[in-house]
Amino acid sequence: MSKHSLLVLIAAGLITVGTTFAAAQDSMSHDQQASSQDGEHMHHGMDPAKRTAELTKKLNLTSDQQGKVQSILQSEKSQMESLHQDNSMSQQDRRSKMMDIHKTSSDQIRGVLDSNQQKKWDEMQAKREEHMQKHEGGQDKGQGAPPQQ
């Protein structure tokens, strides 16, 4: 059960990466409508309440921490949605900004946690980062290949 929860959390992190790829497709693809629908689906999967619930299970968050984490995640989602709709930025700038937003949110969440929770959080982030690197490598080698789940 614990592994399942971790996989769900990793998947949530990958959604952030997926948003980056959706943004890249938006600027490169001639099929804007399909990319937009993909983006809407990915943002739907980033529900801050669900992500907070998963983090509560994994990190044993207090009710005070839950409120703070959910607020951070809601802010992240809003910023990501705004950025996704901003067509004035280059693909690279948008991707960089998305990564900055995610890093800021991650740092803010870490600041809410106690030392034991921070250790678990750091492990979770390291696994997410490892998973992202594998995912990005696969995208570079096989553009157009569906993301692995």
Buried (B, 14 or more C-beta within 10 A) or exposed (E): EEEEEBEBBBBBBBBBBBBBBBBBBBBEEEEEEEBBEBBEEBBEBBBBEBBBBBBBBBBEBEEEBBEBBBBBBBBBBEBBBEBBEEEEBEBEEBBEBBBEBBEBBBEBBEEBBEEEBBEBBEEBBEBBEEBBEEBEEEBEEEEEEEEEE
